Amino acid sequence: MHIQQSFMVGIDVSKAYLDVAVEGKRAVVRFDNDAPGCAALATAVAGAELVVVEATGGYEMAIVRTLMAAGIPVAVVNPRQVRDFARASGRLAKTDQVDARVTLHFARAMRPAQIPHIDDGRIALAALVTRRRQLIDMAVAEKNRLEHAPEAVAALIGETLAALKAQLARVDAAIALAIEAEPDMAARRNLLLTVPGIGEVGAAVLIAELPELGAIDDKKLAALVGVAPMAHDSGTWRGQRHIAGGRATVRCALYMATLSAIRCNPAIKTFHKRLRDAGKPPKVAIVAAMRKLIIMINTILKRRTPWNQPQQHGC
């Protein structure tokens, strides 16, 4: 499978295989999801206008890195967006080959944003950020068990919590070192920390899991995070707007940052208060504030200027 002209590609990713659908080609070709397979795939799709890959819990990273190293544009998309697109277009069957075709159709119709180059430092940071989230989740689960545990078990849970706390401290230190080791990530971190409401943890999540920040327009960014209002209208009837899809882990970090910003960021605090005073429900006001905050951050990183005069950043 070798193509010369410009074309788009959809890839369905699993732990073992990469199923590849190429624009203008009937057959879906399977490659092994290992180093030789990724290299062969990159050679086969050289010259692609865009390769679209579903995020699959990390199994996609090998091919994404290989394609980037070969200079091939890549977009990583939320699987839910692709499934919703499949249902909307009547493609209900689900196999690896069908999924590759659906991803290709999605690529052609939606033209998702190409992700910036992801280097080894950012990949390492993303792994550490994921590990931090896992430790927090485990600690919450253990604390919930502790509430109803008998004395003998409570002591064991206490030991586990102490170990989790110690590892969390090591992970936080490793995250700080990983960011400091990369000048671009350190510069982004420093800019993010000038925004009232953004702390070290939130900055690390945004750097690791939203590399598009500062590189795409506000509308695409809001949709990518999952804070863009979706219409639900028919004829003259206008339904309630809602949010859907997006990167859940980034949205969670943004939510926590927004709660802090509502208290300490003058621009977000004023904006949120204006919405609440206008009668907007709490959830609607918070989501709007989240959108406002991420757009403000996007502008700051685009301009490479710190948050010091809110009016300069659309506030």
N, C-alpha and C positions, 0 to 999 in steps of 0.2 A: 504494500500500500504506500505509494509515493505520489504526491501531488505537487504540481508546479505553480498553479495560479492561486490567487487569494481565495480563502475559504474559511469557514468557521467549523469548529469541532466541539462535540459534546462528549464528555467522559463520565461513565458510571464507575464509581470506585468501590471496591470491596477489599477485604484484608488480603486476598490472594491475587485478585485479577483487576485489570483495567479494561473495560469494554468501551470501544471508541467508535463513535459515529461521525463521519466526515461529510460535510456538505457536498452534494453532487455524487455521492457514492452510495450504492444500495447496501453493501455488506457492512455489518458491524464487526470490527476486528478486535480480537482479545489479545492482550499482552499480560505477562506476569507482572505483578506489583512488587518488583524487586529492582535492584540497580540495573541489571542488563535489560530487563523489560522496559523500564523507564527510558533508558538511553535509546532503545530501538524505537519506542513510541515518538520520542522527540525528533528523531531523524525522519520518521514517516510523516510527521505533520509540520516539518520545516516550512516556513512561509505562511503559516496560518495567520489570518487576520485577528482571531481571538480563539482561545481554547477555554471552554467553560467546564468547571469541575464542581461537583457538589461537595460541601463540607461533610466529612464522615468520621468525625471524632479523631482525626489525626492520620488516618490511612491515606489521605490525599496529599500529605506533605511531601512525600518522596517525589511524586510526579510534578508537583508544583515547583519544587526546588530545581528539578532537572529541566523543566521547560523554561524557567526563568534564566538559568545558567546558559541556555541555548538562545536566549534573546527572544523567546516566543511569548507574546502577550497572554496573560492568564487572568481569568476571573473566577473567584471562589464564591459560590452562592449557597444560600440557605436551602436545604432540601425541601422544606415546607413550601417555599415559593415555587419550586419546580413541580411539586405534587399538586398545588393549587392550580398552576398553569395547566397541568395535564388534565385535571378534572374539568376545568373550564373549556378546554378544547376537545373534550370527549375521548381522551386517550386513557381508558380505565385499566387496561391490562398492565401487569407489572412483572417484567422479567429484567434481567440485567441488560439484555439487548434493547428491549423496549425503553428502559430507563435512559440508556445512552442516546437513543433517538429523541426522546422527550427533552433531554437536556440540550440537544442540538437545536430543536425547534424553539426552546426557551431562549437560547443564545441569539438566534436569528430574530426573534420577535421583540425581545426585551433589551438587547444590547447592554448587558450588565457592565458595570465599571471595572476596568482592569485594575488589579491590585498593584501597588508599588512593589519594587524589588524587596524580597524578604531575605535578609542575610542571616548567617549562623547566629549572630548575637541576638537578633530578634526572636529567632526560633527558640533559643535557650531561655530567653526571658518569658516567652509564652508558656513554656513547659513549667517554669517556676511559678508563674501566676496561676496556672491550672493546679499545681500541687498545693499552693496556698489555699485555694478554694476548697480542695479536697480535705485539707486539714481542718478548716473551719466547719465544714459539713460533718466530719467525723466527731469533732468536739461537741457540736450541737446535739448530735444523736446520743452521745455518751451522757451529756448533761440531762437529757430527757429520761434516759434509763435510770440515772442516779436518783431521780425523784421518787421512784417506787422500788428501789433496790433494797434487799435486806442488808444488814450490816456487813456480812462477809463479802458479798458481791460489791457493795459500795466501796470497800477498800481497794478492790481490784480496779474498779472504774476510776477511782482517784489516781491510781498509778498510771492508767492509760491517759487520763487528762493531763497529767504532769508531763508525760512523754510527748503528747501532741503539742503542748505549750512550748516545750523546749525545741521541738522540730520547727514549729512556726517561727520562732525567733531566728533559727538558722536560715530558714527560707527567706525571711524578710531581709536578712543581711546579704544573702546571695542575690536577691532581686536588686538591692541597692548597688552592689558591685557590678552586676551585669549591665545595668543602665550606665553607670559611671565609666565602664570600659569602652563604650561606644559613643564617640563625640556627638553624633546626630541624636541618639536617644537621650543623652544627657542634656542636650540643648532643648529638646522637646519637653523633657521632664521639668526643666527650669522654667520654661514658658507656662506650662500647665499649672505649676505651683503658684504662679502669680495670680491665678483666678481664685477669688474667695469661694470656698466650697470644695475645691479640688485638693485632696491630700495625697500623700505618697502612694497609698494603695490604689486610689482611683487613677492617678497618673500612670502607674505601672500597667493597669488593665487597658487603658486607652492606647498606650504606646504599643503594647504587645498584641492586642486583639482588634485594634482599629487602625491599621497602617494607612488606610485611605484618608485619615484625618488630615486636613490641610491640603489635600490634593484633588478633591472633587467638590462639586457645587453643593450648596446647602440642601437643596431638595433631594438629591441622591443620597446625601449623608443621612438625612432624617429617615429616609426609607430603609437605608442599610441598618441603622440602629433599631428601627421599629417604632419610631415616634412620629411618623408622618400620618396625618389624619386621612383615613380611607373613606371615600364616599359610598353611600348605600342609597342611591336614588332610583326612581322609576317614574318616567313621565313628569307630572307636576309635583309628585310626592318626593319630599326630601327626608331621607332617613338620618338617624343619628350617626355622626362620624365616630370612627373607632380606629384603634391601631391594631396592626397584625404583623406577624413575621419579624424579621430582623434578628440581630445577634443578641440572644437573651442575656448572656453574661455581661456584655457591654451595657445593655439597657439596665441591668440590675445595678451595676457600678454607677451609672449615670443617675439612677433614681436616688441612691444614697447621697451622691454629691449634690443633687438638687435639693434634697431635704436640708442639707447643711447650708447650701447657698441661699435658701429662703430665709434663713436666720441671719447670715453674715454677708451676703453679697447684695449691695444696695440695688443694683439693676434688677436682679432676679427677685429680690424681696418686693420691690415696688411693682414689678410686672405681675407677680403672683397675687399681691393684694388687690390690684386693679381688677383682675379677673374674678376674684372672690367677691369683691364689692359689687361687681356687675351681676352677681347671682350664679356664676359658673359653679358646677358641682366640684367638690374637692379633687376628685380623680382627674377631671378635665383640666383643672387649673394646674395640677402637678405635672401632667403630661405636657401641657403647653410650656410650662417652665423648663421641663427637661429639654424640649425642642429648642427653646430660646438659648439655654445654656450650651448645648452642643454646637449650635450654629455660631455662637459667640466664640467658642473654643476653636472652631474651624477657621474663623476669620483670623484669630490670633496666630495660629500656626501657619496660615497662608502668608500673612504679612511678616511673620517672625518678629512681632512686637509684643511686649508684655502687656498684661491687663493693668493699665494705670489710669486711663481716661475712658470710662465706659462708652461715651458717645462715639468713640472711634471704632468701636466694635459692634455697632448696630444695637446698642442698648438704649 
